Structure formats: structure tokens, C-alpha cells
Amino acid sequence: MFSATFAYVAPVPFGVALGGHTERTWGHLVTPSYFTTLGVRPSLGRLFDSQDEHPGQAPNVVISHRFW
């Protein structure tokens, strides 16, 4: 038995626009349960929840200290 599951697709290229400059970076597409299943807590802000799943809506992102 599993207490929780998650899924991800990696690596995925993303274009990130900062100050008029677009930079390519790599990331993961993950299910909303990804972080809670791994026991990860945000140091700032929040992670995904079931209310974030709306087809056609702009996706939410989580960035790491490495990116910032």
C-alpha cells in the first residue's frame, strides 16, 4: 500500500522572461501531490494544492533557490 503518489515529466525546457530578456531554463512538470508526497515545505509562499487544477488556466510555478 502507498500512502501517497506523484508523477513528473523531466527535463522540460521553459522560457523565462525577466526584465525584457528571455532565458531558457529546464524544469519539471509535476502533479499537485509531488511536494507533499516528498515531505517538502516551501521556505516562502506556498506549494500546489487541488484548487490549482483548472484546465486552460495559466500554470502555477515553484522556483528553487538555485534559480532565484
C-alpha positions in Angstrom: 0.0 0.0 0.0 1.0 3.5 -0.7 0.1 6.5 1.4 0.6 8.9 -1.5 1.8 9.1 -5.1 3.0 11.7 -7.5 4.2 11.9 -11.1 6.6 14.1 -13.0 8.0 14.7 -16.5 11.6 15.9 -16.8 13.5 17.6 -18.1 11.3 20.2 -19.8 12.5 23.4 -21.4 10.9 26.7 -20.2 11.3 30.3 -21.4 11.5 32.7 -18.5 11.2 36.4 -19.2 12.9 38.8 -16.8 13.3 42.5 -17.5 12.6 42.2 -21.2 15.2 39.4 -21.6 14.0 35.8 -22.1 16.2 33.0 -20.8 15.8 29.2 -21.4 15.9 27.1 -18.3 15.0 23.5 -17.5 12.4 22.2 -15.1 9.9 19.5 -14.3 6.1 19.2 -14.9 4.7 17.7 -11.7 1.4 16.7 -10.2 0.0 18.8 -7.3 0.9 16.0 -4.8 4.6 16.0 -5.8 5.9 18.1 -3.0 3.6 16.9 -0.2 4.4 13.3 -1.0 8.1 14.0 -0.7 7.6 16.0 2.5 8.9 19.2 1.0 7.8 22.5 2.6 8.3 25.9 1.0 10.6 28.4 2.6 8.4 31.3 1.2 5.0 31.3 -0.4 3.0 28.1 -0.9 3.1 24.9 -2.9 0.4 23.4 -5.2 -3.0 22.2 -4.0 -6.0 20.6 -5.6 -7.5 24.1 -6.2 -4.7 24.8 -8.7 -6.0 22.3 -11.2 -8.1 24.2 -13.7 -7.7 23.3 -17.4 -6.9 26.3 -19.6 -5.7 28.4 -16.7 -2.1 29.7 -16.6 0.0 27.2 -14.7 1.5 27.8 -11.3 5.2 27.5 -10.7 7.6 26.8 -7.9 11.1 28.1 -8.2 14.2 26.9 -6.3 16.9 28.8 -4.6 19.2 27.8 -7.4 17.0 29.6 -10.0 16.5 32.7 -7.9 
